[in-house]
Amino acid sequence: MEGITIRKASVDDAAEIANVHINSWREAYKGLLPQEFLDERPLNFKNRYELWKKVTQNFEQVTLVAESVDHGIVGFVNGTHGRDEDKKDWCEVWCIYLLEKYHGKKIGLNLLKQYFDALIDKGFSKGYLWVLDNNPTISFYEKVGGRYSGRDKEDEIAGQKVKELMYEWENIKL
């Protein structure tokens, strides 16, 4: 992870987080979501920028960024308490994204670990996230201790029905 720093996000990071959000969606969901929808993502920059300006100022949420000395912000993680009714006492990873060029360098692991550490400090001991079925990142979650809970749900993205799987960590101390 040479040349990469994991740190708390600030409002000044909103544009770079929006850039990673848009471009990592285009990389991660190719073949899983309609290409036309992914091609339109850059046109939503203003929307993503405004969203991340608000999120980075919301102190109930934890947002961390991975910053490269050479390329600025290349990944981020965000979340807080569980949004699912039966998981209110669990922390939830609402989103974690890393530009493809930086995969395989333990940056995602360090983002997740430091996120979980921040949530441990808030009193959480268990965590979970939802991931699109067939998403290649599932192998990453399994490698870092996440286990498929057996639970799934249907959602709709860009007019396409998608299946999401719940992955859990019974112990978020990685």
N, C-alpha and C positions, 0 to 999 in steps of 0.2 A: 504494500500500500504506500510505497514511497511517493512523496509529492502530493499526497492526499490528506486533507484535514477534515475531520467530522466535527461539526459545531452546530450550535443552536442557530436557527434561521432568524433573520431580522426582516423588517419591511423593505429594507434596501435590496434584499435578495429576490423580491417578488418577480421581477422580469426574468431573471435567470431560471428560477424555479418553473415559471410558466413555459419557458423554452424547453426545459427538460421534460416537463409534463407532456407537452405536445409531441415532441420528437420521440420520446420513449413509447408513447402510445402507438405511433406510426411504426416503430420497430417491433414492439412486443405483440401487437395484435394483428400483424400482417397474416392473412390467411384465416384469422379467427373472426374478424369483423369485416363488413363490406369495404372494399378498397376505396370506393368513392367517398365514404365517410372519413376514412383515414386521410385521404388526400385533402379533404376540406379542413382538417384540424388546424393548420397554420392560420387560417382565416379567423379562427377563434382566439387569437393571441390576446386581444384586448380583454375579452371575457376572462381568460385564465389569469392574466395579469391582475385584474381587479380582484378576482377571487383570492389569489395568493397574497395580495396586500392586506386583505381582511384577515385571512387565516394566520399570517405571521404575527398579527397583533392580538390574536385571541390567546390569552394566557391559560385557558383551560385545555387547549390542545398542545401537543408536543410536536414541533417540526424541527427536524435536523437536516442539514445539508452535507453532502460530500463535495468538497471543493478541491479542485486540482490547481496546482501552482501554474500550470500552463494554459488550462482551458476554463477556469472558473468553475461554477457549479455543474457537476456532472450527474448528480443523483440526490434524492431526498426521501425522507420517510415522514409520515404524518399520522396522527391519531390521538386517542385518549381512551376514555371508558367505552365499554361495549355498547353498541346501539341496539343489539337484539335484546328483547325483553328478558330472556332467561340468562343473559350474559352481562348484566349491569355491573357485576362485581369483577368482571374480567376486563383487561385492557384490550383494545382492538387496534390493529394496524389498518388504518383507513386507506392508506396508499403507500406504496414503496416503489420507486422507479429509479433506474440507473441506465444511462445511455449504454447501448450495446458495446461500444468500443471499450468500455470499462468493466465488462463482465469478466469473471474468472480471476479477479485480482483481490478477492476477499473484501471488497468495498461494501457490497450488499450485506455481508455478514456483519461487518463493523457498524454499518448504519442500524441494522436490526438490533444488534447487541446493545448499542448505546441508547437506542430508543427504549428497549426493554428495561435497561438500567434506570433510565429517567422515570419510567412508570413504576418500577420497584420503589423508588424514592417517594412516589405518591401513594404507596400502599398496596399496589397490585402484585399478585404472584402468578397469575395465569393470563394467557393471551390467546388471541385468535385473529384470523382474517378470512376474507372471502376472496376466492381466485376463480377466474374463468376456467371451466373444464377444458382440458387439452392445452392449457397455457404451459409453455416449456418451463416457466419459473417454478412449477410444482416440484420439480426435482430439487431445486434450490431449497425450498421450504422443508422438504423431507430431509435433505442433507443437514440442515441446521436444527433438526429436532421437531419440526412440525409434523403432526399426524392428522390424516383425514378423519374427521369426526363421524363420517357416515351421513352427514347432513348436507343437503343441497337445496337450492332454490332456483326458480326461473326468474329471469329478468328480461328486459328488452333494451337493446342498444342499437340505435340507428335503424329501428324498425325490424330488427332481427331478434328472434328469441334466443337467449343464451342461458346456459346452465352454469351456476356458480357453486363451488364446493367450499365448505368450511374446513379450514385447517386450524388445529389447536396446539398450544404449548401448555401442558399441565404445570410446567415450571419454566418461567421466563428468564431464569438466571442461566444465560448461555456461556 
